[in-house]
């Protein structure tokens, strides 16, 4: 009886969390311009209009470029930091690890305001570079945690065997270490891209005037009216933010299986 109630309560919680998402996806295919039930018919007209909306397309391009740059920088820095903290004796490594992970512990709105006030104190204006810098700060801890967890499980004697056979440290990294940690690197990169693509709190504080990402564009559209295009855009966002991690997990699992990890 007790476990049955727990299962029922868990099911109700999941329904409460995901039912609004299902409603948004369902209404995005509603033929009527009014987002209400019952639906008048099935149509993809709002996706067609979405593809013809230049403001939304521009926001998509900005979000994709920002996400790719954030993923590239965060992944590179995360791999280097993880290697230094796991494989080498770095003075103050515990303090460095704490500082790298700290942005996860600090509420994003506090981090966004703090970074903005600090840059205003330095008389640095808002720019795309500032926006990118803020996203890197927020996504880097996730990459570090994922890569470190994988790097700890890689046996050190495998790398030592390569070094003893005449390979240089650089060759050992690219031929031995990187292939073994590649699933975590890809997973960390996808985490960084997805978090950057979805972020709105920090983006609202850091973005310069005239620059909109997909989340801020949705926020701006909601100020005027609830257009059916918002439901279509929300569906596209859901597919991207859910599909990419699932695809990344499948690829990482396949690579881990091939490498014997």
N, C-alpha and C positions, 0 to 999 in steps of 0.2 A: 504493500500500500504506500509506504514512504517513498520508494523508488519511482512508483507510478506518478505520484504527485510531482516529484522532481522533474521527471521527463515531460509532464504536461506543462509545468511552469517554464521549462527551458524552451519548449515549442512555442508557447505564447510570447516569450521574450523575443525569439527570432522572428515571429510573425510581426510583432510590433516594430522591430527594427527594419525589416525588409519589405513589408507590405507597401509603404509609401514609395519605395523604389520601383516595385512592380507596377504601381498605379501610374507613375511617370512614364514608364516604358509603354504601358498599354495606351495611355492617352496620346502618346506621340504618333500613333497610327490611327487616331480618330479623324474621320473625314470632316467633322464639324470644326469650326474655328473656336468654339466654346469648349473648354476643357471640362466636360461634365459627363455624367452617366445618365441614361444609357447612351452608348456610342451610336452614332448615326450610320456608321459604315467604316470599312477598312480602307486606308489610303496612306500613301507615302508622300503626299504633296508637301508636307511640312519639311521633310528631308530635302526635297527638291528646292524649296524656297530657302532652306538653310544653306544649301550649296551655292545659291546665287546671292547670298548676303555678303557683301564685300567687307563689312565691319567684322563679321564673325570669321570669315576666311583670314582676314588680317590678324585677328586674335589667335587663330589656330596656328598660323605661321610663327607668330611670336612665341607662343607656348612651346611649340616643337623645337624651335631653335634654342630657346632658353633651357628646356629640359635636356636636350642633347649636350649642350655646353656644360650644364650643371653635372650631368652624369659623367661626362668625360673628365672634368676637373676633380670632382669628388672621388671618383674611382681611382684616378692616378694618385691623388694625395692619400687616399685611404689605404691603398696597397703599400705605398712607401712607408707610411706611418706604422702599419701593422708589421711589416718586415722589421723595422727598426725596434719596435717594442717587444716583439716575440723572439726574434733571432739574435738580437744583440743586447749588450748591457748598456743601456742609456741612462746617464745620471738623471735622477728625478723622473723615472719612467712612470711611476704611479701617479705623480702629479700631472704628467703629460696626458696619461690615459683619462684621468678625471676631467681635465680641461677639454679633451676631445669629445667626451661623452656628455659634458655639461649642457649643451644646447637641447638635448632631449629632456632633461630634467626641468629646464626653465620654460614656463609658459610662452608660447610663440608670440603672443601679443606683447609681453614684457621684453622679449628679445628684440622684436621689431622696433619698439619705441626706443629701447636703449641704443641700438645701432644707429637709428635715425638721429637721436640727440647727439650722439658722439660725433657723427659725421657733420652735423650742423655746427658743432663746436669747432670742428676743423675747417669750417667754411667750404665743405664739399657739397655740391648740389646733387640732386637726384639725377640718376642716369641709368641706362641699361646695365652698365658695368656694376653699379651699386646693387641693382636688383639681382644680378648674377652672383655677386659676392655674398649677398644675404642668403640666397638659395643654397650656395655651397656650404655656408656655415651650418645651415639647418639640416642638410642631407648627409654631410660628411660623417657624423657619428654612426649613422645606420650602416654605411659602407664599412667603417672600421670594425664595428661589432661583428658583422657577417664574415669579413675576411679574416679577422683574428680567430674566430671560432674554427674556421677551416684550417688556418695555418697551424694552429696548436695540434691538430690531429695528424699533420704530416710529419712523418718520422724524420728526425734530423740526420740519422745515419744514411739515408738515401742520398741526401745532398753531400754528405761527407765522402760517400763512395765515389760520386762523380768528381769531386775535387781531388781525391787521391788518385784517380785515373788520368789526371792531367787537365781537366776542364777548369777554365777560369771561373771566378765567381759570377761574372756576367753570363757566361755560357750555362752554368749550373742553374741560374735563375730562369733563363728563357727555355732551357731544354728539360728541366726537371721540376723546379718549384712552380713556375707559372702554369704549366699544364695541369698539375695536381690541384692548384687552387683556382683554376679557371671557373668551375661552377659557382664558387662564392663570389668571384669577381663579376661575373655576369649578373648574378642575383643582386649584388650590391649596386651595380649600375642601373638595373631595372628599378630597384627601390628608389634610387636617387631621381631617376627620370619621372617615375609615377608621383612621387611626393612633390617634386617641382611643378609638374603639370597640374596637380590638384590644388596647389597652395593658393590661398586667397588672403589670409590674415597678414602675413608679412608682405605680400605683393602690394596690398593696398597702401602700406606705409612707404615702400621702397620705390615703386614705379614712378618714372617721370610722367609729366603731362603728355597726353596723346598716345601713350603706350598702354595697350590693353592686352591681357591674357584671357584665355577662355573663361576662367572663374570670375574675373573682374568684369568681363563683358556680360556674363549672365547676371551678375549683381546689378550692373547698370541697366540692363533690360528690365529687371524686376522693379526698378524704381518707377517706370512709366506705366506698364501694364503687364499682365501675364499673357504673353503671346504663345500660341501653340508651337512656335519655333523653339521656345525655351524647353518644352518637353522633348522635342527632337534633339536639341543640343545636349540635354541631360542624358538622353539615351546613348548618344555617341560617347559622352564622357564616361558613362558607366561601362560601356563595352571596352573602352581603352584602358580604364584604370583597373578593371577586373581581368580582362583578357591578357594584358601584358604580363602581370605577375604570374598568372597561370601558365602562360607560354614560357616565361623564364624559368619557372619551377620545373616544367617538363624537360626543357633543354638542360638545365643544371642536373636533373636526375639522370638523364641519358649520358651526359658527359662524366658524371661521377661513376656510373656503372661501367663505362668504357675504361676509365682510369683505375678501376678497382677500388674507388673510395667509398 
